[in-house]
Amino acid sequence: MTGLPYVKPPQAFPPRRIGNDASGILEVPVLGGLTVQEVDTIADLLRDDISPQVAEAEAAVAMAAVEGCTIMEAYQVVRDSIPGEPLDDPRAEEMRLRHAGRIDAVVGAWNVAGRRNAGAAVTAIIRHRLGLPEWTPAETAKLPRILQEGLRQLIRDEQDAEALPAEAVTENDLKKPPADDGSPSKPTGPQSSGACATPTLASGAEKPSATS
């Protein structure tokens, strides 16, 4: 990224090679986080998916009707049962066992959502970092497993990098002149009169963040 008057320029990362001789080797840029374009692409690919929370709610409503408890009580049992471990509360554990089929369906919905999320994220990386804007999730699903796993690990690492605290800018950083990025130091066009000084915002909205 050039043109911005950074006090401290962005950190550069070496690209990562993913794969082996059998799968083929990809060299993927590492940026220290996902870009807005990548996050938006993931959201677009998942837009029509039904959230597994719908399956949770449906199971809770059905269980509450049978058990004579509140929907929220049944919902808590559903949520607590997803890891697949016995519940500490004896009444909740009995409810979990009586409705094992419904709870298994919820777990299945979460597993499907996890695979869909991972596929969408890998597709976004291939589109934006490997220069293949027409790449589809169906093509992602056909990739060798070693490429899939390597790209998913890259995505996890990029998300972890975003969570790291920003390094504080020191007084010495502030005293350094901006790095010369080759851009002209003076405007090349006519100067504005200032009559339209109020900036306008580009249209678009940020997507809520999601996990893999």
N, C-alpha and C positions, 0 to 999 in steps of 0.2 A: 504494500500500500504506500503510495507516494503522494506528495502534495500537502499533507497536513503538517502544521508547524509543531512537531513533537518536541517537548522538553527532553524526553528520553525515547528514542525510537523503539518500535516493537522488537521483541526478541526473535531472532531467527533460529529455526530448528532444522536439523538435517532431515531429509526425507527418510521414510521407513520402507524397507523392502519386505514384501509379504509373499509367502509361497515357497515352493521348492521346484526342483527340476521337473517333477512329474506334473505338478499343477500349473507350472509357469510362474514367473516372479513378477509382481507388480511393484513399482516404486511410487509411493503415495506421499504427497506433501503433508507435513505436520505443521499445524498452525497454532497450537496451544489452546485450542477450543473450537467448537463448532461455529460456523458462520451463520448469520441471519438467514441467508439463502438456504443453507442446509436445513436449518430448523423449520423454515417455512415449507420446504419440500416434504419433510417428514410429516408435517401436519396435513398437507394436501393429500398425501398418499393414504393417510389414515382417516380422512374426513368422513367416509361413509361407513366406517367400522362401528359396530355396536359395542359399547363399553361393557366389560365383564361386570361392572357394578350393576348393570341391569339384571344380569343373572342372579347376583347376590340379593337384590331387592325382591325379585320374583320368588326366590327360594324362601326368603324371610316371611313374605306374605302368606305363602302356602303353609309353612311350618307354624306360624302363629295361629292360623285358622284351625289346625289340628290340635295344637297343644293348649290353646286357650290362654296364651300369654300375649304380651304386646308385640307389635311388629319390631320395635327397637330391641326387645330382649332376644327375639329370634334372630334378628340381624347380627347382634353381637355374637351369638353362637356360630353363625355362618362365618363371620370374619375370623373368629378365634380358631375355627376348625380348618382353615385353609392350609396351614403348615402340615396338617396330617398327624399331629400329636394328640394324645388323650388330654382332655380338659380337666383342670383341677376341681372345678365345681361338679359334684356328682349329678345334679339335675341337668346341668348343661351337657355333661358327657352322655347321659342317657338320651337326651334330645339329639345329640350328634349321631349316635348310633342308630336311632330310629329313622333318621332322615339322611342316612349315608349316601343314598342315591342322588338326592338333590344336591348335597354338598360336593359330591364327586363331579357333578355337572358344572358347578361353579368353579372348581379347581381346573376343569378342562377348559372353561372359557378363559380363565386367566392364562393358561398355558398357550392357547391359541393367540391371545392378544400379545403375549411376550414374543412369540415367533414373528408375528406381523410387525410389531414395533422394531425388532431387530432387522428384519428384511427391509423395512422402509428406511432405516438409518443407513444400512449398507448401500442401498440404492442411491440415497442422497449423496453419499461420499463419492460413489462412482460417477454420478452425473456431474458434480461440481469440481471434484479434484482431479479426475482423470479425463475430463473434457468429453464426456459422452452424455449429452443432455437428453437423449431419447431412450436411455437405458431404463428397463422396466423391472418391477419386482419379480416378474416371471423369469427374467434372465438371471436375476440375482439368485433365485432358488435353484438354478442349475449349476451354480459355481461349485467347484470342488470344496470339500469341507475345510481344507487347510486355508483356502482363501477366505472363506466365510469367517472362520474363527479369527484369523489375523485381522480382518477388517473390523470385526466386532470389538476386538481388543483395542484397536486404534481408537475407535469411537469412545470406549470406556476411558481410555487414557486422556482423550481430549476433554471429556466431561469432567474428569478429576482435575485436570489442569485449570479449568474455569473456576473451580471451587477454591483454589489456592489464594491466600490473601495477597493483595497487590503490594509490591515492594515500594516502600516509601521513597519519595523523591528527595534527594539531599540538597543542601545549599550549593554544593559543587555542581550538581546537575543543572540547577537553575542558572548558574553562571556560565555554563557552556553555550557557545553559539549553536544555533540549530544546524544539523547536518545538511550539507548541500546535496539535494536530491536531483539536481539538474534542471529544476523548474526555474522560470524567469523570476528575477527578484522584483521586477516592476510590472504593473499591468500593461498588457500589450494593446488593449482596446481603449475606447474613449472612456473618460472618467464619468461616473454617475453624478448627477446633480444633487442626489440625496432626496429627491422627491418621492422615490419609491423605496425608502430605506427599510420598511417593515418586511422581514423575511416571510416567505410562504413555505408551508410544510408539504412535502410530497405525500401523496395519498398512500394508505397502507396501514396495517395494524400488526402489532406483535402478537405472536401466538403464545398461549400458556405453555410453560415448560412441561415436558413429559419424561418418564424414565423408561429404561429398557427392560 
